[in-house]
Amino acid sequence: MNNINSSDVIVFVCAGLLIILLLFGFILFFIISYRHKQKDFNLLQTQKQKIDEQKVALETTLKELKETQDQLIQNEKMASLGELTAGIAHEIQNPLNFVNNFSDINIELADELALAIQKPINERNVQDEESIINIFKENEDKINHHGKRAAAIVKSMLQHSRNNTGTKEPTSINALCDEYSRLSYHGLRAKDKTFNATLETSFDPSIGLININAQDIGRVLLNLLTNAFYATNEKKKTVGENYLPTVKISTKNLENKIEIRVEDNGTGIPETIKNKIFQPFFTTKPTGQGTGLGLSLSFDLIKAQGGQLHLQSKEGMGTTFIIILPS
């Protein structure tokens, strides 16, 4: 056996130490790397937990905002219903008066007919009896007509107040505009007896039934018309008796589209705020007289019908709102 000299021993020792150092360094590197990964994992877990908590918080906030929005929309509906109710009370009185009057006449005719048929045969006048019966029938037709008219007014009120189902149905846009223009006007007259304005209507007879949500369009019309009458009333307070408040509502057939215009010669809208007019909660009315939601909701309701709502206005001259609906 060859003798191992001291230099070989030193080489072996150094090699062993080097291997040990490398092994130790690898283990140390592994431990440090593991700790970093564990730290990163813990950090990610913490961040994930925070994100989950933020997600839950955001979902809760979104739910609360949705509930608040629904409540605000319902408040706006009830506010517009208040505007509508006064007009309905006036409008429904007319057909009810007709129903009462013709009913009273028919009671008298029934008494006359009862007396006539009780006479001896040779004293009865067949022509008079037939005349009474014909008048009786005509009056019944009128009672039926005005009864249905009253029922239609009540139906409009109920549709306006209840939750929207989003259902579209064939609707006469001319009849809808005529209905809500009169209800809006008489609603304001009921609240302020001194209020007076000229209401002009111009409806295109070529427009047939169009498929819309009448409840939503009715709300929009009521809002625009109420604003128009309000603007003319405010202008009259400053201009005086020489000013004639006028609101005009018109419809026009544009082939594949229907145009509705609500025009007034009121105060108009300043150029500086035109771009804000459809923003939620923006209002030019004094505190307590407007929610600032009417026009923004109207804009959204028309958009949901596949239509557009535009504004034209000149300060001091008047305002025109233009509704475009698909026909």
Backbone as numpy.savetxt, mean C-alpha at the origin, in Angstrom:
# Nx Ny Nz CAx CAy CAz Cx Cy Cz
90.48 -57.49 15.97 89.61 -56.30 15.97 90.51 -55.09 15.97
90.11 -54.19 15.05 90.91 -52.96 14.98 90.57 -52.06 16.14
91.54 -51.41 16.61 91.33 -50.46 17.71 90.65 -49.21 17.18
89.68 -48.70 17.98 88.97 -47.44 17.62 89.76 -46.30 18.23
90.21 -45.44 17.40 91.00 -44.32 17.94 90.07 -43.24 18.44
90.66 -42.28 19.11 89.90 -41.20 19.76 89.19 -40.32 18.76
89.73 -40.11 17.61 89.08 -39.24 16.60 87.78 -39.87 16.10
87.80 -41.21 15.96 86.56 -41.88 15.53 85.47 -41.74 16.59
85.93 -41.86 17.86 84.95 -41.72 18.96 84.32 -40.34 18.92
85.12 -39.35 18.68 84.62 -37.96 18.66 83.61 -37.80 17.51
83.94 -38.42 16.36 83.04 -38.32 15.21 81.71 -38.97 15.52
81.80 -40.21 16.13 80.55 -40.91 16.49 79.73 -40.12 17.49
80.43 -39.57 18.49 79.73 -38.78 19.52 79.07 -37.56 18.89
79.81 -36.88 18.04 79.26 -35.68 17.39 78.06 -36.03 16.51
78.22 -37.18 15.79 77.11 -37.61 14.93 75.88 -37.94 15.77
76.14 -38.60 16.90 75.01 -38.94 17.78 74.36 -37.71 18.34
75.20 -36.77 18.77 74.63 -35.51 19.32 73.83 -34.77 18.25
74.40 -34.81 17.02 73.70 -34.12 15.93 72.33 -34.76 15.67
72.34 -36.10 15.69 71.06 -36.81 15.49 70.08 -36.48 16.60
70.60 -36.48 17.84 69.73 -36.14 18.98 69.19 -34.72 18.86
70.09 -33.80 18.46 69.66 -32.39 18.32 68.61 -32.26 17.22
68.86 -32.97 16.10 67.88 -32.93 15.01 66.54 -33.51 15.46
66.61 -34.65 16.17 65.39 -35.26 16.67 64.67 -34.34 17.64
65.45 -33.74 18.53 64.88 -32.81 19.51 64.26 -31.60 18.80
65.00 -31.10 17.78 64.49 -29.95 17.03 63.19 -30.28 16.31
63.14 -31.52 15.74 61.92 -31.95 15.05 60.75 -32.04 16.02
61.05 -32.64 17.20 59.98 -32.77 18.22 59.53 -31.39 18.68
60.51 -30.51 18.90 60.18 -29.15 19.35 59.35 -28.42 18.29
59.80 -28.59 17.02 59.05 -27.96 15.92 57.62 -28.49 15.86
57.48 -29.81 16.03 56.16 -30.44 16.01 55.28 -29.90 17.13
55.91 -29.79 18.34 55.14 -29.29 19.49 54.70 -27.85 19.27
55.66 -27.03 18.79 55.33 -25.61 18.55 54.26 -25.49 17.46
54.45 -26.29 16.38 53.48 -26.26 15.28 52.11 -26.71 15.76
52.07 -27.76 16.60 50.80 -28.26 17.14 50.12 -27.20 18.01
50.94 -26.53 18.84 50.38 -25.49 19.71 49.82 -24.33 18.89
50.54 -23.98 17.79 50.04 -22.92 16.92 48.72 -23.33 16.26
48.70 -24.57 15.78 47.47 -25.07 15.16 46.33 -25.13 16.16
46.67 -25.58 17.38 45.65 -25.64 18.43 45.15 -24.24 18.77
46.11 -23.29 18.80 45.74 -21.90 19.08 44.86 -21.35 17.96
45.26 -21.65 16.69 44.46 -21.20 15.55 43.08 -21.86 15.57
43.04 -23.14 15.91 41.76 -23.86 15.98 40.85 -23.25 17.04
41.43 -22.97 18.21 40.66 -22.35 19.29 40.16 -20.97 18.88
41.05 -20.24 18.15 40.66 -18.90 17.68 39.51 -19.01 16.68
39.61 -19.99 15.77 38.54 -20.20 14.80 37.24 -20.60 15.48
37.35 -21.45 16.51 36.16 -21.85 17.25 35.52 -20.65 17.93
36.38 -19.80 18.52 35.88 -18.59 19.18 35.20 -17.67 18.17
35.86 -17.51 16.99 35.29 -16.66 15.95 33.97 -17.24 15.43
33.96 -18.56 15.27 32.72 -19.22 14.80 31.59 -19.02 15.79
31.93 -19.14 17.09 30.92 -18.94 18.13 30.39 -17.51 18.09
31.32 -16.55 17.90 30.90 -15.15 17.82 30.03 -14.92 16.59
30.45 -15.54 15.46 29.66 -15.39 14.23 28.27 -15.99 14.41
28.20 -17.15 15.06 26.90 -17.78 15.32 26.04 -16.89 16.21
26.68 -16.30 17.23 25.94 -15.41 18.13 25.46 -14.17 17.38
26.34 -13.62 16.51 25.95 -12.46 15.72 24.84 -12.80 14.74
24.92 -14.03 14.19 23.87 -14.46 13.26 22.53 -14.53 13.96
22.52 -15.12 15.17 21.28 -15.20 15.94 20.77 -13.81 16.28
21.70 -12.91 16.66 21.33 -11.54 17.01 20.75 -10.82 15.79
21.39 -11.03 14.61 20.90 -10.40 13.39 19.54 -10.94 12.99
19.36 -12.25 13.13 18.07 -12.86 12.81 16.97 -12.32 13.72
17.32 -12.16 15.01 16.36 -11.60 15.96 16.02 -10.16 15.60
17.08 -9.38 15.27 16.88 -7.97 14.88 16.04 -7.88 13.61
16.35 -8.76 12.63 15.60 -8.76 11.37 14.13 -9.09 11.61
13.88 -10.05 12.50 12.51 -10.42 12.83 11.78 -9.24 13.49
12.49 -8.56 14.41 11.89 -7.41 15.08 11.62 -6.28 14.10
12.56 -6.07 13.16 12.37 -5.02 12.15 11.19 -5.36 11.25
11.07 -6.65 10.90 9.94 -7.07 10.06 8.63 -6.85 10.79
8.60 -7.21 12.09 7.38 -7.00 12.87 7.06 -5.52 12.99
8.10 -4.70 13.18 7.90 -3.25 13.26 7.39 -2.70 11.95
7.99 -3.20 10.84 7.54 -2.76 9.52 6.08 -3.13 9.29
5.73 -4.36 9.64 4.33 -4.80 9.48 3.39 -3.93 10.31
3.84 -3.57 11.52 3.02 -2.74 12.39 2.85 -1.34 11.81
3.97 -0.79 11.28 3.90 0.53 10.67 2.99 0.54 9.45
3.10 -0.53 8.65 2.23 -0.64 7.48 0.77 -0.73 7.90
0.51 -1.51 8.95 -0.86 -1.63 9.45 -1.36 -0.30 9.98
-0.48 0.44 10.66 -0.85 1.78 11.16 -1.21 2.70 10.00
-0.41 2.61 8.92 -0.69 3.43 7.75 -2.02 3.04 7.11
-2.29 1.72 7.09 -3.58 1.26 6.56 -4.74 1.82 7.39
-4.57 1.77 8.71 -5.65 2.26 9.58 -5.81 3.77 9.44
-4.69 4.48 9.22 -4.77 5.92 9.02 -5.53 6.23 7.75
-5.22 5.49 6.66 -5.94 5.70 5.41 -7.39 5.24 5.52
-7.63 4.21 6.35 -9.01 3.76 6.57 -9.82 4.86 7.24
-9.17 5.60 8.15 -9.85 6.73 8.79 -10.25 7.78 7.77
-9.33 8.04 6.80 -9.65 8.98 5.73 -10.82 8.46 4.90
-10.85 7.14 4.68 -11.86 6.53 3.84 -13.23 6.48 4.50
-13.25 6.23 5.81 -14.50 6.01 6.52 -15.44 7.20 6.43
-14.89 8.40 6.59 -15.74 9.60 6.54 -16.38 9.75 5.17
-15.59 9.45 4.12 -16.15 9.53 2.77 -17.20 8.46 2.54
-16.97 7.29 3.08 -17.94 6.19 2.93 -19.26 6.55 3.62
-19.16 7.16 4.79 -20.37 7.55 5.51 -21.24 8.48 4.67
-20.57 9.39 3.92 -21.31 10.30 3.05 -21.85 9.57 1.83
-20.98 8.77 1.20 -21.36 8.09 -0.03 -22.46 7.06 0.18
-22.40 6.37 1.31 -23.39 5.32 1.54 -24.76 5.89 1.90
-24.78 7.15 2.33 -26.04 7.78 2.71 -26.96 7.95 1.49
-26.34 8.26 0.33 -27.14 8.48 -0.88 -27.93 7.24 -1.29
-27.30 6.09 -1.52 -28.10 4.90 -1.89 -29.07 4.48 -0.79
-28.69 4.68 0.47 -29.61 4.33 1.55 -30.85 5.22 1.54
-30.67 6.49 1.20 -31.82 7.40 1.09 -32.76 6.93 -0.02
-32.17 6.52 -1.16 -33.00 5.99 -2.26 -33.76 4.75 -1.83
-33.06 3.84 -1.16 -33.68 2.60 -0.70 -34.85 2.92 0.24
-34.64 3.83 1.17 -35.70 4.20 2.13 -36.88 4.86 1.44
-36.57 5.78 0.50 -37.64 6.51 -0.19 -38.50 5.57 -1.04
-37.85 4.74 -1.86 -38.61 3.83 -2.72 -39.33 2.76 -1.91
-38.76 2.38 -0.78 -39.45 1.43 0.10 -40.72 2.03 0.66
-40.65 3.30 1.07 -41.84 3.99 1.58 -42.92 4.09 0.50
-42.48 4.41 -0.74 -43.45 4.52 -1.84 -44.10 3.16 -2.12
-43.31 2.11 -2.06 -43.85 0.78 -2.33 -44.85 0.35 -1.25
-44.62 0.78 -0.03 -45.58 0.48 1.04 -46.93 1.13 0.74
-46.87 2.39 0.25 -48.10 3.10 -0.11 -48.78 2.44 -1.31
-47.93 2.02 -2.30 -48.49 1.35 -3.48 -49.13 0.02 -3.11
-48.51 -0.69 -2.19 -49.07 -1.98 -1.75 -50.42 -1.77 -1.08
-50.54 -0.68 -0.28 -51.83 -0.38 0.37 -52.89 -0.04 -0.68
-52.48 0.76 -1.71 -53.42 1.14 -2.78 -53.88 -0.10 -3.55
-52.93 -0.99 -3.82 -53.26 -2.20 -4.58 -54.17 -3.10 -3.76
-53.92 -3.19 -2.47 -54.76 -4.01 -1.60 -56.18 -3.50 -1.58
-56.36 -2.17 -1.53 -57.70 -1.58 -1.56 -58.37 -1.81 -2.90
-57.54 -1.69 -4.00 -58.10 -1.83 -5.35 -58.64 -3.23 -5.59
-57.91 -4.24 -5.14 -58.36 -5.63 -5.43 -59.48 -6.08 -4.50
-59.75 -5.28 -3.46 -60.85 -5.61 -2.55 -62.21 -5.11 -3.08
-62.15 -4.25 -4.10 -63.39 -3.72 -4.67 -64.13 -4.81 -5.43
-65.42 -4.64 -5.59 -66.18 -5.59 -6.42 -65.62 -5.64 -7.83
-65.81 -6.76 -8.50 -65.24 -6.95 -9.83 -65.65 -5.85 -10.78
-66.90 -5.46 -10.73 -67.39 -4.46 -11.68 -66.87 -3.06 -11.40
-66.26 -2.82 -10.21 -65.73 -1.51 -9.86 -64.19 -1.43 -10.01
-63.59 -2.56 -10.24 -62.12 -2.59 -10.33 -61.65 -2.06 -11.67
-60.49 -1.35 -11.65 -59.88 -0.81 -12.87 -58.57 -1.57 -13.12
-58.61 -2.48 -14.09 -57.45 -3.35 -14.36 -56.23 -2.54 -14.75
-56.43 -1.49 -15.56 -55.30 -0.67 -16.01 -54.61 0.02 -14.83
-55.42 0.54 -13.89 -54.84 1.18 -12.71 -54.05 0.18 -11.88
-54.58 -1.02 -11.73 -53.90 -2.05 -10.95 -52.57 -2.46 -11.61
-52.61 -2.61 -12.97 -51.38 -2.95 -13.68 -50.35 -1.83 -13.57
-50.83 -0.59 -13.60 -49.93 0.56 -13.47 -49.25 0.57 -12.10
-50.03 0.28 -11.06 -49.47 0.22 -9.71 -48.42 -0.88 -9.62
-48.75 -2.05 -10.22 -47.81 -3.18 -10.19 -46.51 -2.83 -10.92
-46.63 -2.15 -12.09 -45.44 -1.78 -12.87 -44.56 -0.79 -12.09
-45.20 0.21 -11.47 -44.44 1.17 -10.65 -43.76 0.45 -9.50
-44.50 -0.49 -8.92 -43.97 -1.28 -7.80 -42.70 -2.02 -8.24
-42.75 -2.64 -9.43 -41.60 -3.38 -9.94 -40.42 -2.45 -10.23
-40.72 -1.29 -10.83 -39.66 -0.33 -11.13 -38.96 0.13 -9.84
-39.77 0.38 -8.83 -39.19 0.80 -7.55 -38.33 -0.30 -6.93
-38.79 -1.56 -7.09 -38.00 -2.68 -6.57 -36.66 -2.79 -7.28
-36.68 -2.53 -8.59 -35.41 -2.54 -9.34 -34.47 -1.46 -8.83
-35.03 -0.28 -8.54 -34.21 0.82 -8.03 -33.68 0.50 -6.63
-34.53 -0.12 -5.82 -34.10 -0.52 -4.47 -32.95 -1.53 -4.57
-33.10 -2.47 -5.50 -32.06 -3.48 -5.70 -30.75 -2.84 -6.17
-30.87 -1.89 -7.12 -29.68 -1.21 -7.65 -28.94 -0.44 -6.56
-29.67 0.36 -5.80 -29.03 1.18 -4.77 -28.58 0.34 -3.58
-29.27 -0.77 -3.33 -28.81 -1.68 -2.29 -27.45 -2.28 -2.65
-27.31 -2.68 -3.92 -26.02 -3.22 -4.37 -24.94 -2.15 -4.34
-25.33 -0.91 -4.65 -24.38 0.20 -4.60 -23.86 0.38 -3.17
-24.75 0.34 -2.19 -24.34 0.45 -0.79 -23.45 -0.72 -0.39
-23.81 -1.92 -0.85 -23.01 -3.11 -0.54 -21.62 -3.00 -1.14
-21.51 -2.42 -2.35 -20.21 -2.25 -3.00 -19.32 -1.28 -2.22
-19.93 -0.22 -1.68 -19.17 0.75 -0.89 -18.64 0.10 0.38
-19.49 -0.68 1.04 -19.07 -1.39 2.26 -17.96 -2.39 1.93
-18.10 -3.07 0.78 -17.07 -4.03 0.36 -15.73 -3.34 0.16
-15.76 -2.15 -0.43 -14.52 -1.39 -0.63 -13.85 -1.08 0.71
-14.66 -0.71 1.69 -14.12 -0.40 3.01 -13.50 -1.64 3.65
-14.21 -2.76 3.55 -13.70 -4.00 4.15 -12.43 -4.47 3.46
-12.37 -4.35 2.13 -11.16 -4.73 1.41 -10.00 -3.84 1.80
-10.28 -2.57 2.00 -9.24 -1.62 2.34 -8.64 -1.90 3.72
-9.47 -2.40 4.64 -9.02 -2.56 6.02 -8.39 -3.91 6.30
-8.76 -4.95 5.53 -8.27 -6.28 5.87 -6.87 -6.51 5.32
-6.22 -7.57 5.80 -4.89 -7.92 5.34 -4.93 -8.32 3.87
-3.89 -7.94 3.16 -3.83 -8.17 1.72 -3.45 -9.60 1.40
-4.17 -10.22 0.47 -3.85 -11.58 0.05 -3.00 -11.58 -1.21
-2.85 -10.41 -1.84 -2.06 -10.32 -3.06 -2.78 -10.82 -4.30
-4.07 -11.13 -4.19 -4.84 -11.68 -5.31 -5.17 -10.60 -6.33
-4.90 -10.91 -7.60 -5.27 -10.00 -8.68 -6.54 -10.50 -9.33
-7.36 -9.56 -9.79 -8.60 -9.93 -10.43 -8.98 -8.86 -11.44
-9.74 -9.22 -12.48 -10.16 -8.23 -13.48 -10.94 -7.09 -12.82
-10.49 -5.88 -13.06 -11.05 -4.72 -12.37 -11.23 -3.56 -13.35
-12.32 -2.82 -13.19 -12.52 -1.60 -13.96 -11.74 -0.47 -13.30
-10.65 -0.07 -13.92 -9.81 0.97 -13.34 -10.53 2.31 -13.32
-11.40 2.55 -14.33 -12.17 3.79 -14.35 -13.13 3.87 -13.17
-13.82 2.76 -12.90 -14.76 2.72 -11.77 -14.01 2.88 -10.45
-12.82 2.27 -10.36 -12.02 2.36 -9.14 -11.58 3.80 -8.90
-11.12 4.48 -9.95 -10.68 5.87 -9.82 -11.85 6.78 -9.44
-13.00 6.54 -10.06 -14.19 7.34 -9.75 -14.62 7.14 -8.31
-14.60 5.89 -7.87 -15.02 5.55 -6.50 -14.13 6.24 -5.46
-12.81 6.08 -5.61 -11.90 6.59 -4.59 -11.74 8.11 -4.65
-11.94 8.71 -5.81 -11.87 10.17 -5.87 -13.01 10.80 -5.07
-14.21 10.25 -5.19 -15.35 10.78 -4.44 -15.23 10.48 -2.94
-14.76 9.25 -2.62 -14.59 8.91 -1.21 -13.54 9.80 -0.54
-12.46 10.07 -1.25 -11.40 10.92 -0.70 -11.92 12.35 -0.48
-12.61 12.88 -1.47 -13.11 14.25 -1.37 -14.11 14.40 -0.22
-15.08 13.51 -0.17 -16.11 13.60 0.88 -15.52 13.27 2.26
-14.46 12.47 2.29 -13.79 12.20 3.56 -13.19 13.45 4.15
-12.54 14.25 3.30 -11.96 15.52 3.76 -13.05 16.53 4.11
-14.12 16.55 3.32 -15.23 17.45 3.60 -15.88 17.13 4.94
-15.92 15.84 5.29 -16.53 15.44 6.56 -15.69 15.92 7.74
-14.36 15.96 7.56 -13.48 16.40 8.65 -13.40 17.92 8.73
-13.52 18.59 7.57 -13.40 20.05 7.54 -14.50 20.61 6.64
-15.56 21.11 7.25 -16.72 21.60 6.51 -16.36 22.80 5.63
-15.30 23.52 5.98 -14.91 24.70 5.19 -14.15 24.31 3.92
-13.69 23.07 3.88 -12.90 22.63 2.72 -13.79 22.50 1.50
-13.28 23.00 0.38 -14.02 22.89 -0.87 -13.03 22.89 -2.02
-13.28 22.07 -3.01 -12.39 21.99 -4.17 -13.18 21.46 -5.36
-12.67 21.76 -6.53 -13.27 21.23 -7.75 -12.60 19.90 -8.09
-13.41 18.87 -8.25 -12.90 17.55 -8.63 -13.27 17.29 -10.08
-12.25 17.17 -10.92 -12.47 16.91 -12.34 -12.05 15.47 -12.67
-12.86 14.80 -13.46 -12.54 13.43 -13.86 -12.55 13.32 -15.38
-11.64 12.52 -15.90 -11.58 12.27 -17.33 -11.10 10.84 -17.54
-12.05 9.94 -17.84 -11.73 8.52 -17.93 -11.85 8.03 -19.37
-10.82 7.35 -19.83 -10.77 6.81 -21.19 -11.73 5.62 -21.30
-12.80 5.73 -22.09 -13.79 4.65 -22.17 -13.26 3.40 -22.88
-12.12 3.52 -23.56 -11.59 2.35 -24.27 -10.88 1.37 -23.34
-10.68 1.78 -22.09 -10.03 0.90 -21.11 -11.04 -0.11 -20.59
-10.74 -1.37 -20.78 -11.61 -2.42 -20.25 -11.16 -2.85 -18.87
-11.40 -4.08 -18.53 -10.97 -4.63 -17.25 -9.48 -4.97 -17.32
-8.74 -4.64 -16.28 -7.33 -5.01 -16.22 -7.08 -5.83 -14.95
-6.11 -6.70 -15.02 -5.85 -7.64 -13.93 -4.94 -6.98 -12.88
-5.54 -6.55 -11.78 -4.79 -5.86 -10.73 -5.31 -6.29 -9.36
-4.56 -5.91 -8.33 -5.04 -6.04 -6.96 -5.77 -4.74 -6.63
-7.08 -4.76 -6.71 -7.88 -3.54 -6.54 -7.67 -2.92 -5.16
-7.47 -3.75 -4.16 -7.27 -3.25 -2.80 -6.01 -2.38 -2.72
-4.92 -2.85 -3.32 -3.67 -2.10 -3.29 -3.76 -0.82 -4.11
-4.32 -0.91 -5.31 -4.45 0.27 -6.16 -5.38 1.29 -5.51
-6.42 0.81 -4.84 -7.31 1.71 -4.12 -6.58 2.49 -3.03
-5.69 1.80 -2.31 -4.90 2.47 -1.27 -4.02 3.56 -1.88
-3.40 3.23 -3.01 -2.52 4.21 -3.67 -3.33 5.43 -4.11
-4.47 5.18 -4.75 -5.32 6.28 -5.22 -5.78 7.16 -4.06
-6.20 6.52 -2.98 -6.66 7.28 -1.81 -5.54 8.15 -1.26
-4.32 7.61 -1.21 -3.19 8.37 -0.69 -2.86 9.56 -1.59
-2.78 9.32 -2.89 -2.44 10.39 -3.83 -3.51 11.47 -3.86
-4.77 11.06 -3.86 -5.87 12.03 -3.90 -5.95 12.84 -2.61
-5.77 12.17 -1.47 -5.79 12.88 -0.18 -4.67 13.90 -0.12
-3.49 13.52 -0.59 -2.36 14.46 -0.64 -2.65 15.64 -1.56
-3.31 15.35 -2.69 -3.63 16.41 -3.66 -4.61 17.42 -3.05
-5.67 16.91 -2.42 -6.64 17.80 -1.78 -5.98 18.59 -0.63
-5.10 17.93 0.10 -4.39 18.60 1.19 -3.54 19.75 0.65
-2.85 19.52 -0.46 -1.98 20.54 -1.05 -2.79 21.75 -1.52
-3.96 21.49 -2.10 -4.79 22.62 -2.56 -5.36 23.40 -1.38
-5.71 22.68 -0.32 -6.25 23.34 0.88 -5.19 24.21 1.55
-3.94 23.71 1.59 -2.85 24.48 2.18 -2.57 25.74 1.36
-2.64 25.62 0.04 -2.39 26.79 -0.81 -3.48 27.84 -0.64
-4.70 27.38 -0.49 -5.82 28.33 -0.33 -5.67 29.17 0.93
-5.05 28.59 1.97 -4.86 29.31 3.22 -3.95 30.52 3.04
-3.05 30.44 2.05 -2.09 31.54 1.84 -2.47 32.43 0.67
-3.10 31.86 -0.35 -3.43 32.63 -1.56 -4.69 33.45 -1.38
-5.72 32.85 -0.77 -6.95 33.59 -0.54 -8.09 33.14 -1.43
-9.15 33.96 -1.49 -10.40 33.57 -2.14 -10.31 33.54 -3.66
-9.34 34.24 -4.24 -9.24 34.24 -5.71 -8.72 32.91 -6.27
-8.23 32.07 -5.41 -7.67 30.79 -5.83 -8.76 29.72 -5.83
-8.83 28.92 -6.91 -9.82 27.84 -7.01 -9.10 26.51 -6.91
-9.19 25.85 -5.75 -8.53 24.53 -5.59 -9.11 23.52 -6.57
-8.24 22.84 -7.30 -8.70 21.90 -8.31 -7.84 20.63 -8.28
-8.52 19.49 -8.28 -7.85 18.20 -8.37 -8.47 17.45 -9.54
-7.61 16.87 -10.37 -8.10 16.15 -11.54 -7.53 14.74 -11.54
-8.38 13.77 -11.81 -7.93 12.39 -11.97 -8.37 11.91 -13.35
-7.43 11.30 -14.07 -7.73 10.88 -15.43 -7.07 9.55 -15.72
-7.62 8.84 -16.72 -7.04 7.58 -17.17 -6.84 7.66 -18.68
-5.85 6.90 -19.16 -5.55 6.90 -20.59 -5.05 5.54 -21.01
-5.55 5.06 -22.14 -5.13 3.78 -22.68 -3.89 3.98 -23.56
-2.78 3.36 -23.16 -1.53 3.47 -23.91 -1.19 2.13 -24.56
-2.18 1.53 -25.22 -2.05 0.22 -25.89 -1.78 -0.89 -24.88
-0.53 -1.17 -24.57 -0.23 -2.27 -23.63 -0.03 -1.77 -22.21
-0.34 -0.50 -21.97 -0.20 0.08 -20.64 -1.39 1.00 -20.34
-1.62 1.21 -19.05 -2.67 2.13 -18.61 -2.02 3.24 -17.79
-2.38 4.47 -18.11 -1.85 5.62 -17.36 -2.94 6.24 -16.49
-2.62 6.47 -15.23 -3.51 7.19 -14.32 -2.79 8.43 -13.84
-3.42 9.57 -13.97 -2.82 10.83 -13.52 -3.66 11.44 -12.40
-3.00 11.85 -11.34 -3.64 12.60 -10.25 -2.95 13.95 -10.20
-3.67 15.00 -10.63 -3.08 16.33 -10.74 -3.75 17.30 -9.77
-2.96 18.24 -9.26 -3.52 19.30 -8.42 -2.81 20.61 -8.74
-3.47 21.72 -8.41 -2.86 23.05 -8.58 -2.50 23.62 -7.21
-1.99 22.74 -6.34 -1.67 23.14 -4.97 -0.29 23.74 -4.80
0.29 23.46 -3.66 1.55 24.12 -3.26 2.75 23.66 -4.07
2.68 22.46 -4.65 3.83 21.94 -5.38 4.91 21.44 -4.43
5.95 20.83 -5.01 7.05 20.25 -4.22 8.36 20.92 -4.62
9.11 21.46 -3.67 10.39 22.09 -3.99 11.35 21.13 -4.68
12.16 21.65 -5.59 13.12 20.83 -6.33 14.09 20.11 -5.41
14.41 20.74 -4.27 15.43 20.20 -3.37 14.99 18.92 -2.65
13.69 18.66 -2.61 13.23 17.47 -1.87 12.53 16.45 -2.76
12.53 16.68 -4.07 11.85 15.75 -4.97 12.43 14.34 -4.87
13.75 14.26 -4.72 14.39 12.93 -4.68 14.16 12.21 -3.35
13.55 12.90 -2.38 13.27 12.28 -1.08 11.81 11.88 -0.91
10.98 12.26 -1.88 9.54 12.18 -1.67 9.03 10.76 -1.50
9.74 9.77 -2.08 9.32 8.37 -1.94 10.08 7.63 -0.85
10.90 8.35 -0.08 11.64 7.71 0.99 10.73 7.47 2.21
10.88 6.32 2.89 10.07 6.07 4.09 10.30 7.13 5.16
9.21 7.53 5.81 9.21 8.46 6.94 9.51 9.91 6.55
9.64 10.17 5.24 9.83 11.56 4.83 8.47 12.19 4.57
8.21 13.32 5.19 6.94 14.01 4.99 7.15 15.51 5.08
6.34 16.24 4.32 6.38 17.70 4.37 5.25 18.23 5.27
4.43 17.33 5.77 3.32 17.74 6.63 3.82 18.01 8.05
3.10 18.84 8.79 3.49 19.10 10.19 3.45 17.83 11.02
4.18 17.84 12.12 4.23 16.68 13.03 2.82 16.30 13.48
2.53 15.02 13.37 1.22 14.52 13.79 0.21 14.44 12.67
0.52 15.04 11.49 -0.42 15.03 10.37 -0.02 14.06 9.26
1.14 13.44 9.41 1.57 12.49 8.38 2.60 11.53 8.92
2.51 10.27 8.49 3.46 9.26 8.95 4.72 9.23 8.11
4.65 9.78 6.89 5.80 9.70 6.00 5.91 8.34 5.32
4.87 7.52 5.42 4.90 6.19 4.82 3.99 6.06 3.60
3.07 7.01 3.45 2.07 6.90 2.39 2.66 6.76 1.00
3.56 7.67 0.63 4.11 7.66 -0.72 5.10 6.52 -0.92
5.87 6.19 0.12 6.82 5.08 -0.02 6.07 3.76 -0.19
4.98 3.58 0.57 4.16 2.37 0.41 3.47 2.35 -0.95
3.00 3.52 -1.39 2.36 3.61 -2.71 3.34 3.20 -3.81
4.57 3.69 -3.69 5.61 3.35 -4.67 5.83 1.84 -4.72
5.92 1.22 -3.52 6.15 -0.23 -3.44 4.95 -1.02 -3.96
3.73 -0.55 -3.66 2.53 -1.25 -4.10 2.40 -1.23 -5.62
2.71 -0.10 -6.23 2.65 0.01 -7.69 3.73 -0.86 -8.32
4.91 -0.85 -7.73 6.02 -1.68 -8.23 5.65 -3.15 -8.17
4.96 -3.56 -7.08 4.55 -4.96 -6.92 3.52 -5.37 -7.98
2.81 -4.39 -8.55 1.84 -4.67 -9.61 2.50 -4.71 -10.98
3.83 -4.52 -11.01 4.55 -4.48 -12.27 4.47 -3.13 -12.94
4.12 -2.09 -12.13 3.97 -0.75 -12.68 5.03 0.22 -12.21
4.77 1.49 -12.48 5.70 2.56 -12.10 4.90 3.74 -11.55
5.54 4.48 -10.65 4.94 5.69 -10.09 5.92 6.83 -10.27
5.50 7.88 -11.00 6.38 9.01 -11.30 5.81 10.30 -10.71
6.69 11.26 -10.54 6.32 12.55 -9.96 6.72 13.68 -10.89
5.79 14.62 -11.10 6.08 15.88 -11.79 5.54 17.00 -10.90
6.37 17.97 -10.61 5.89 19.03 -9.71 6.71 20.30 -9.92
6.05 21.43 -9.70 6.71 22.72 -9.73 6.23 23.50 -8.51
7.18 23.95 -7.72 6.83 24.62 -6.47 5.92 25.82 -6.74
4.82 25.88 -6.00 3.87 26.97 -6.12 2.85 26.80 -7.23
3.05 25.80 -8.11 2.17 25.62 -9.27 1.31 24.37 -9.16
1.84 23.32 -8.56 1.05 22.09 -8.44 1.89 20.85 -8.64
1.22 19.69 -8.51 1.91 18.40 -8.58 1.08 17.41 -9.38
1.78 16.55 -10.10 1.13 15.47 -10.83 1.83 14.15 -10.51
1.05 13.18 -10.07 1.57 11.82 -9.89 1.04 10.97 -11.04
1.94 10.23 -11.66 1.60 9.41 -12.83 1.82 7.94 -12.49
0.75 7.18 -12.60 0.81 5.72 -12.37 0.77 5.04 -13.73
1.72 4.15 -13.97 1.73 3.34 -15.18 1.53 1.88 -14.78
0.47 1.26 -15.32 0.17 -0.14 -15.01 0.12 -0.96 -16.29
0.57 -2.22 -16.24 0.41 -3.08 -17.42 -1.05 -3.39 -17.64
-1.48 -3.39 -18.89 -2.90 -3.63 -19.18 -3.17 -5.11 -19.40
